[in-house]
Amino acid sequence: MTMNQTYLSAFQIGIVAGMRAMSAPAFVSHKLSHETHNPLSDSTFSFLTSSKTATTLALLAGGELIGDKVPNAPDRISAAQLPVRLISGAASGAALAEADGQPVAYGAILGVVGAAVGSFAFFHLRHWLTHEKDLPDPVVALAEDALTIGLGLLTINENKSFRTAL
């Protein structure tokens, strides 16, 4: 995989984090935990290769998918939510970059930019669809869940470090 593809993957996983904060690290950890070769063995991100971490993150991601449907859930761009999404995007993007042997800093930067883009774009899209187009919020939320899962799978399956895990 080229350096550009690695950085595109970091940006894409950041978008996933902006949509659903726990989904991005859950996807990355799931794939890393199933690798026969550990591309992060000497890394700060080596904890992502643990099957226990992958299971924990998957449970948190599932809980977030459910919690997003609660009417009083905070907005993703609120002061309490946005930093979590940015950190998730940065960490997930950095881990993808490092797994590909690319500079972690670039992966983190693109991951955080992707998370910011995903957070604001999907906040405004969801608001527009539910308030301007009068679509039911649960339907829009489920569609966003499907997009989150689809983009997450697409991203980790494009990453060269993960191709053998399929």
GIMO-V459391 format. One record per residue. SS is DSSP state (helix for helix, strand for strand, loop for the rest). OMEGA is omega as a letter, one per 40 degrees, with the letter a starting at -180 (999 if undefined). D_FIRST is the distance of its C-alpha to the first C-alpha in Angstrom with 1 decimal. Layout:
BEGIN
SS_OMEGA_D_FIRST / SS_OMEGA_D_FIRST
END
This chain:
BEGIN
loop_a_0.0 / loop_i_3.7 / helix_i_6.6 / helix_i_8.1 / helix_i_6.1 / helix_a_6.8 / helix_i_10.2 / helix_i_10.8 / helix_i_10.4 / helix_i_12.8 / helix_a_15.1 / helix_a_15.2 / helix_i_16.1 / helix_i_18.6 / helix_i_20.1 / helix_i_20.5 / helix_i_22.3 / helix_i_24.5 / helix_i_25.5 / loop_a_26.2 / helix_a_25.8 / helix_a_25.6 / helix_a_23.2 / helix_i_20.1 / helix_i_20.7 / helix_i_22.0 / helix_a_18.9 / helix_a_16.7 / helix_i_19.6 / helix_a_20.1 / helix_i_16.7 / helix_a_16.9 / helix_i_20.4 / loop_i_19.6 / loop_i_17.1 / loop_i_18.7 / loop_a_16.7 / loop_a_17.1 / loop_a_14.3 / loop_a_17.0 / loop_a_20.1 / loop_a_21.3 / loop_i_20.3 / helix_a_22.5 / helix_a_20.4 / helix_i_21.2 / helix_i_23.8 / helix_a_21.1 / helix_a_20.7 / loop_i_24.3 / helix_i_25.5 / helix_i_28.4 / helix_a_26.3 / helix_i_24.3 / helix_i_27.6 / helix_i_29.2 / helix_i_26.4 / helix_i_26.6 / helix_i_30.4 / helix_i_30.1 / helix_i_27.8 / helix_i_30.3 / helix_i_33.1 / helix_i_31.6 / helix_i_31.2 / helix_a_34.9 / helix_i_36.0 / loop_a_34.5 / loop_i_37.2 / loop_a_40.1 / loop_a_42.1 / loop_i_42.4 / loop_a_38.8 / loop_i_38.0 / loop_a_35.9 / loop_a_32.3 / loop_i_33.0 / loop_a_36.0 / loop_i_36.3 / loop_a_36.0 / loop_a_32.9 / helix_i_30.6 / helix_i_30.1 / helix_i_28.9 / helix_i_26.3 / helix_i_25.1 / helix_i_25.0 / helix_i_23.2 / helix_i_20.5 / helix_a_20.2 / helix_a_20.1 / helix_i_17.6 / helix_i_15.2 / helix_i_15.8 / helix_i_15.2 / helix_a_11.8 / helix_a_10.9 / helix_i_12.8 / helix_i_11.3 / loop_i_7.9 / loop_i_10.3 / loop_a_10.6 / loop_a_14.2 / helix_a_15.8 / helix_i_18.1 / helix_i_15.7 / helix_i_14.3 / helix_a_18.0 / helix_a_19.1 / helix_i_16.8 / helix_i_17.7 / helix_i_21.3 / helix_i_21.3 / helix_i_19.7 / helix_i_22.4 / helix_i_25.1 / helix_a_24.1 / helix_a_24.0 / helix_a_27.3 / helix_a_29.3 / helix_a_28.0 / helix_i_28.6 / helix_a_31.8 / helix_i_33.2 / helix_i_32.1 / helix_i_33.7 / helix_a_36.8 / helix_a_37.1 / helix_a_36.7 / helix_a_39.2 / helix_a_41.7 / helix_a_41.6 / loop_i_40.9 / loop_i_42.7 / loop_i_40.1 / loop_a_40.7 / helix_i_38.5 / helix_i_37.8 / helix_i_36.4 / helix_i_34.2 / helix_i_33.0 / helix_i_32.2 / helix_i_30.2 / helix_i_28.3 / helix_i_27.7 / helix_i_26.3 / helix_i_23.9 / helix_a_22.9 / helix_i_22.2 / helix_i_20.4 / helix_i_18.1 / helix_i_17.6 / helix_i_16.8 / helix_a_14.5 / helix_a_12.5 / helix_i_12.3 / helix_i_11.7 / helix_a_8.5 / loop_a_7.2 / helix_a_5.7 / helix_a_8.8 / helix_a_11.0 / helix_a_10.6 / helix_a_13.4 / helix_a_15.7 / loop_999_16.5
END
